Amino acid sequence: MRHGCVSAEYDGDAIWQASLLDGPVLKLNAIVARERYTARIVVLREPMHLPSGCLALVLTLHGASMVRARDRCETFLLPEAYVYTRPENGGAFDIEAARNEERYELNGEALDEAQAPYAALVIIEQTARR
């Protein structure tokens, strides 16, 4: 496992234990009714498009992020340490980091702006009905 931002999936079926060995950690869990929804967490390091039809939470981490709402042709800035909720029936949007020349530190290692995790997206989608 490398230092920095590592994403992992865990379905909750197995019992496990972990110890923090070096530095702070950001842990983000998405809990859903598995028979009705699926959830995934994406670390934003580069621009991303999010289609309509799913619930989305955007959590800004290091610096601000820009969101472009495609249906309304508008752009807005989410400040650092902010949570934005897009409802399931909300329009598609593009998101990217608001770039600057700062350097960040994560787990004691310097990261340039191209490596820093700018935001985390929690995407919750309804499973197909049978």
C-alpha positions as CSV (number, residue, x, y, z in Angstrom):
1,M,0.0,0.0,0.0
2,R,1.4,3.4,-0.9
3,H,1.2,6.5,1.3
4,G,-1.3,9.1,0.3
5,C,-4.9,8.6,-0.6
6,V,-6.0,5.0,-0.9
7,S,-9.5,4.0,-1.7
8,A,-10.9,0.6,-0.6
9,E,-14.2,-1.1,-0.7
10,Y,-15.7,-3.0,2.3
11,D,-19.1,-4.6,2.2
12,G,-19.5,-5.1,6.0
13,D,-19.7,-8.9,5.9
14,A,-16.4,-9.7,7.6
15,I,-15.2,-8.5,11.0
16,W,-11.8,-6.9,10.9
17,Q,-9.4,-4.7,12.9
18,A,-6.9,-2.1,11.8
19,S,-4.2,0.1,13.4
20,L,-3.1,3.5,12.3
21,L,0.7,3.4,11.8
22,D,1.6,6.8,10.4
23,G,-0.2,10.1,10.5
24,P,-3.8,11.2,10.2
25,V,-6.4,9.4,8.2
26,L,-9.7,10.4,6.5
27,K,-12.2,7.7,6.6
28,L,-15.5,8.0,4.7
29,N,-18.2,5.4,4.8
30,A,-21.3,5.1,2.7
31,I,-24.0,2.9,4.2
32,V,-27.0,1.9,2.0
33,A,-29.7,-0.7,1.9
34,R,-27.9,-3.1,-0.4
35,E,-31.1,-4.6,-1.9
36,R,-32.2,-1.1,-3.1
37,Y,-29.0,1.0,-3.6
38,T,-25.3,0.8,-4.5
39,A,-22.8,3.3,-3.2
40,R,-19.3,4.2,-4.3
41,I,-16.8,6.7,-3.2
42,V,-14.5,8.4,-5.7
43,V,-11.4,10.5,-4.8
44,L,-11.3,13.5,-7.2
45,R,-7.8,14.1,-8.5
46,E,-8.7,15.1,-12.1
47,P,-11.9,16.6,-13.7
48,M,-14.9,14.3,-13.6
49,H,-18.4,14.2,-15.2
50,L,-21.3,13.0,-13.0
51,P,-24.5,12.1,-14.9
52,S,-28.0,12.8,-13.6
53,G,-30.0,10.0,-12.0
54,C,-27.9,9.4,-8.9
55,L,-27.6,11.1,-5.5
56,A,-24.2,12.7,-5.2
57,L,-22.3,14.2,-2.2
58,V,-19.2,16.3,-2.9
59,L,-16.9,16.8,0.0
60,T,-14.1,19.3,-0.7
61,L,-10.8,18.3,1.0
62,H,-7.7,20.4,-0.1
63,G,-8.7,23.7,-1.6
64,A,-11.8,24.6,-3.5
65,S,-13.5,22.8,-6.3
66,M,-15.4,24.2,-9.3
67,V,-18.7,22.6,-10.4
68,R,-20.3,23.2,-13.8
69,A,-24.0,22.4,-13.9
70,R,-24.7,21.4,-17.5
71,D,-28.5,21.8,-17.5
72,R,-28.3,25.4,-16.2
73,C,-25.0,26.4,-17.9
74,E,-23.6,27.9,-14.6
75,T,-20.4,27.4,-12.7
76,F,-20.0,27.8,-9.0
77,L,-17.1,27.4,-6.5
78,L,-17.3,25.0,-3.6
79,P,-14.9,26.2,-0.8
80,E,-12.5,24.0,1.0
81,A,-14.1,21.8,3.8
82,Y,-17.6,22.1,2.2
83,V,-20.3,19.5,1.5
84,Y,-22.5,19.8,-1.6
85,T,-25.5,17.6,-2.1
86,R,-27.0,17.0,-5.5
87,P,-30.3,15.1,-5.3
88,E,-31.1,12.0,-7.4
89,N,-33.2,14.1,-9.8
90,G,-30.5,16.8,-10.1
91,G,-28.9,17.6,-13.4
92,A,-25.6,16.3,-14.7
93,F,-22.5,18.2,-13.7
94,D,-18.7,18.4,-14.2
95,I,-16.4,18.9,-11.3
96,E,-12.7,19.8,-11.1
97,A,-10.2,21.3,-8.6
98,A,-9.8,25.1,-8.5
99,R,-6.1,25.0,-9.3
100,N,-3.5,27.0,-7.4
101,E,0.3,26.8,-6.8
102,E,0.1,25.5,-3.2
103,R,1.8,22.3,-2.0
104,Y,0.0,19.9,0.4
105,E,1.2,17.4,2.9
106,L,-0.4,14.1,3.5
107,N,0.9,11.5,5.9
108,G,4.1,13.5,6.1
109,E,4.8,13.4,2.4
110,A,4.7,16.6,0.2
111,L,2.3,16.4,-2.6
112,D,2.2,18.8,-5.5
113,E,-1.2,20.0,-6.7
114,A,-1.4,17.3,-9.4
115,Q,-1.3,14.6,-6.7
116,A,-3.4,16.2,-3.9
117,P,-6.9,14.7,-3.4
118,Y,-9.2,17.7,-3.9
119,A,-12.5,16.2,-3.1
120,A,-14.3,13.0,-2.4
121,L,-17.6,12.1,-4.2
122,V,-20.1,9.8,-2.7
123,I,-22.3,8.4,-5.5
124,I,-25.5,6.5,-4.5
125,E,-27.5,4.8,-7.3
126,Q,-30.8,2.9,-7.1
127,T,-30.4,-0.7,-8.1
128,A,-32.4,-2.1,-11.0
129,R,-35.9,-3.2,-9.8
130,R,-36.8,-6.7,-10.6
